[in-house]
Amino acid sequence: MKCPFCNVDMVHGYLNCGAVIWADRKHKISLLPDRTEQYALNLRSPLLSPNAIEGDCCPQCKRIIMDVSQYPNRLSPADSPRNQI
């Protein structure tokens, strides 16, 4: 896959992690989302092995692209900042 930012070949791999949340706000203590929070990815800590989220990383600009559509989320296209312009 080519990086959409700098057109360099990306390296395919995995984000190996425990609990993780990508949210519309910074979490200081807990990774639990509140009732109104928007999040695109919310994974709890696994019991035995880490979560492995497939993606591609650019060796040039260090950006990572992941398809997280199969994971729990609370983010709709209408909520995107790009759609609120």
C-alpha positions in Angstrom: 0.0 0.0 0.0 1.2 3.5 -0.8 1.1 6.2 1.9 -1.7 8.7 1.0 0.4 11.5 2.7 3.9 11.0 1.1 3.4 8.2 -1.5 6.0 5.9 0.0 5.5 2.1 0.3 4.0 1.3 3.7 5.0 -1.6 6.0 2.2 -4.0 6.8 2.0 -5.1 10.4 0.0 -5.2 13.6 -0.7 -2.9 16.6 -0.3 -5.4 19.4 -1.9 -3.9 22.5 -3.9 -4.5 25.7 -6.8 -2.1 26.3 -7.1 0.8 23.8 -9.5 3.5 23.0 -9.5 6.1 20.1 -11.8 8.8 21.3 -12.8 12.4 20.7 -11.2 13.4 24.0 -8.1 12.7 26.1 -8.5 10.2 28.9 -6.5 11.0 32.0 -7.3 8.0 34.3 -9.7 5.5 32.9 -10.2 4.1 29.3 -13.9 3.8 29.9 -16.0 6.1 27.6 -18.8 8.1 29.1 -22.3 8.1 27.7 -21.9 10.9 25.2 -18.3 10.3 24.1 -17.6 9.4 20.5 -15.1 6.7 19.9 -13.9 4.8 16.8 -12.1 2.0 18.6 -12.7 0.6 22.1 -11.0 -2.7 23.1 -10.8 -4.1 26.6 -7.7 -5.9 27.9 -7.6 -9.5 26.7 -7.2 -12.4 29.1 -4.5 -14.3 27.4 -2.9 -12.7 24.4 -2.8 -9.0 23.2 -5.2 -7.5 20.7 -3.7 -7.4 17.2 -5.1 -4.7 15.0 -3.9 -5.0 11.4 -2.6 -1.9 9.6 0.1 -0.2 7.6 2.9 2.1 8.8 4.8 4.6 6.7 8.5 4.5 7.3 8.8 8.0 5.9 6.2 10.1 7.8 5.5 7.5 10.5 1.7 7.6 10.0 -0.3 4.4 10.7 -3.5 3.5 8.8 -5.8 0.9 10.4 -9.2 -0.4 9.4 -11.1 -0.6 12.7 -14.6 -1.0 11.2 -15.0 -4.4 12.7 -14.4 -3.3 16.3 -16.8 -1.7 18.8 -17.4 2.0 18.1 -19.7 4.9 18.7 -18.8 7.2 15.8 -21.1 7.9 12.9 -20.1 9.7 9.6 -22.4 12.6 10.5 -20.4 13.2 13.7 -17.1 13.7 11.8 -15.6 17.2 12.1 -15.2 17.2 8.3 -18.9 16.9 7.9 -19.7 19.7 10.3 -18.0 22.4 8.1 
